[in-house]
Amino acid sequence: MPAQPIVDLKSLDLSRVVVDSAGVRKHCMQRNRFALLDGVLAIDPKGEWIVGYKDLAREDWWAADHIPGRPIFPGVLQLEGAAQLATYHFMTTVPNVSDKFVGFGGVDKTRFRAVVTPPSRLVLVAKSVRVRPSMFTYLAQGFVDDKLVMETEILGVIV
C-alpha cells in the first residue's frame, strides 16, 4: 500500500521556482548528466520538508537507450534526484556542513508505483527523519501529475 503523501502538493504553489538550478549546484556537486534536480519549488518554514523537480524530455541523454521507442525514466535516476533534493536540504539547514561532500549511503523501503515517461515533470518531496552533522535519513517521494510514482528512504553520509 502506498504511503501517504509527505505534504499536500495541492496546498502549495508549484508554479514558482524558489531555488533555480544554479542555486542547487552551490550545494550539490553533481553536474551535467547527473544534475538530476532542476530546482526547488517549496521549503517548509519549519525546516522539515522540501519540494523540488526534474523536468524530463524525450531528448534527454537516457531516453534513447532506456527503453528504445518507449523511453522510461530509470528508477535509479529517480532515486538520485531524490537524494540530491535531500542533500540540498541537509546542506542548507545543518550548520557547518556547507563545505562538505555528501555521498549516497543507502536506500531502503523503495517502491516504484508507476512508469515515468517524458515529457513530464517529476516532483520530488523529501522529509528529514534523522539528521546528524555527519549523516542523514530522509523519506522521499516522487510524483507525476499528482500521482505517487516512487517512494523511498535515503541515507546520506559526509564523505
C-alpha positions in Angstrom: 0.0 0.0 0.0 1.5 3.4 -1.0 2.4 5.8 1.8 0.5 8.9 2.5 2.0 12.0 0.7 4.6 13.7 2.8 3.0 17.1 2.0 -0.3 18.0 0.3 1.1 19.3 -3.0 -2.2 20.8 -3.9 -1.8 23.2 -1.0 1.4 24.6 -2.5 2.2 27.0 -5.4 4.3 24.7 -7.6 4.4 27.2 -10.5 7.1 29.3 -8.8 10.8 28.2 -8.6 12.3 29.3 -5.3 15.8 28.0 -6.0 17.0 27.5 -9.5 19.5 25.0 -10.8 22.4 27.4 -10.2 21.3 27.7 -6.6 21.0 23.9 -6.3 24.6 23.5 -7.7 26.0 25.6 -4.9 25.3 22.7 -2.6 25.0 19.6 -4.8 28.2 18.7 -6.7 26.6 16.6 -9.4 27.0 18.2 -12.9 25.9 17.8 -16.4 24.1 14.5 -17.0 24.0 13.7 -13.3 22.4 17.0 -12.2 19.1 15.4 -11.6 17.4 18.2 -9.6 16.4 21.2 -11.7 15.2 23.4 -8.8 13.3 23.8 -5.6 9.6 24.7 -5.6 8.8 24.9 -1.9 10.6 24.7 1.5 8.8 24.1 4.8 9.1 27.1 7.0 9.7 24.7 10.0 12.5 23.0 8.0 11.0 19.6 7.9 10.4 19.0 4.2 11.3 20.3 0.8 9.8 20.0 -2.7 11.9 20.0 -5.9 11.6 18.9 -9.5 13.2 17.4 -12.5 11.8 18.2 -16.0 12.1 15.2 -18.3 12.3 15.5 -22.1 12.3 12.9 -24.9 15.7 14.3 -25.9 17.3 13.6 -22.5 20.6 11.5 -22.6 19.0 8.4 -21.1 15.8 8.4 -23.2 17.2 6.8 -26.4 18.5 3.8 -24.6 16.0 3.2 -21.8 13.9 1.9 -23.5 14.3 2.4 -27.3 11.0 3.5 -28.7 9.4 3.8 -25.3 11.6 5.9 -23.0 11.1 5.2 -19.3 12.9 7.3 -16.8 15.1 4.9 -14.8 14.2 4.3 -11.2 17.8 4.6 -10.1 17.9 8.2 -11.6 14.7 9.0 -9.7 16.4 7.9 -6.5 19.5 10.1 -7.4 17.2 13.1 -7.9 15.6 12.5 -4.6 19.0 12.1 -2.9 20.1 15.4 -4.4 17.0 17.1 -3.0 17.7 15.6 0.4 21.3 16.7 0.1 20.4 20.2 -0.8 18.0 20.4 2.2 20.7 18.9 4.6 23.4 21.3 3.3 21.2 24.4 3.7 19.8 23.6 7.1 22.6 21.9 9.1 25.3 24.2 10.4 29.0 23.7 9.4 28.4 21.2 6.5 28.3 23.6 3.5 31.9 22.9 2.5 31.4 19.1 2.8 30.5 16.4 0.2 27.5 14.2 0.8 27.6 10.7 -0.7 24.9 8.1 -1.1 24.9 5.8 2.0 22.0 3.7 1.0 18.3 3.3 0.2 15.6 1.4 2.0 11.9 0.7 1.6 12.0 1.7 -2.1 8.9 1.2 -4.3 8.2 2.3 -7.8 4.5 2.8 -8.2 4.2 3.8 -11.9 6.2 4.3 -15.0 7.7 7.7 -15.6 7.9 8.8 -19.2 8.9 12.1 -20.9 7.8 14.7 -21.4 6.8 15.2 -17.8 7.8 16.9 -14.6 8.9 14.7 -11.7 8.0 16.5 -8.5 10.2 15.2 -5.7 9.4 15.6 -2.0 11.8 14.9 0.9 11.3 15.0 4.6 14.0 14.7 7.2 13.7 11.8 9.6 17.0 11.7 11.3 19.7 14.3 10.9 23.2 14.4 12.4 26.2 16.5 11.5 27.8 13.6 9.5 24.7 11.8 8.1 21.0 11.9 7.4 17.9 9.9 6.7 15.1 11.3 4.6 11.8 9.9 3.4 11.4 10.8 -0.2 8.5 10.6 -2.8 8.2 11.3 -6.5 5.0 12.5 -8.2 4.0 13.0 -11.8 0.7 14.8 -12.4 -0.2 14.4 -8.6 0.3 10.6 -8.9 2.7 8.9 -6.5 5.3 7.1 -8.7 8.2 6.5 -6.3 8.8 6.3 -2.6 12.0 5.6 -0.7 14.1 6.2 2.4 17.5 7.8 1.7 20.7 7.6 3.8 23.3 10.3 3.0 26.8 10.5 4.6 29.5 13.0 4.6 32.5 11.5 2.7 
